[in-house]
Amino acid sequence: MFEEYIARWNLIPDGQAIITHSSRLLPVIYQGVPAMLKVAVESECFNYSCYF
């Protein structure tokens, strides 16, 4: 699931994936800085309704 984004942004995976009901998260290193890649999987989250 993450391979496309890892390649596109030159990310380095840095831990185990975290699975939630609406997203998939992966700790990564981006340009030497720890970061979190988040991929939403629930279509309703694309309109930000998951954040309210």
GITA-V182941 format. One record per pair of residues at least 12 apart in sequence whose ideal C-beta (glycine too) atoms are under 7 Angstrom apart, sorted by the first residue. I is the first residue (numbers start at 1). J is the second residue. Records with the same first field share a line. If there is no record, write none. Layout:
I = J + J
This chain:
1 = 24 + 39
2 = 26 + 37 + 39
5 = 37 + 39
9 = 30
11 = 28 + 29 + 30 + 37
12 = 28 + 29
13 = 26 + 28
14 = 27 + 28 + 29 + 34
15 = 27
21 = 42
22 = 40 + 41 + 42 + 45 + 50
23 = 38 + 39 + 40 + 41
24 = 39 + 41
25 = 37 + 38
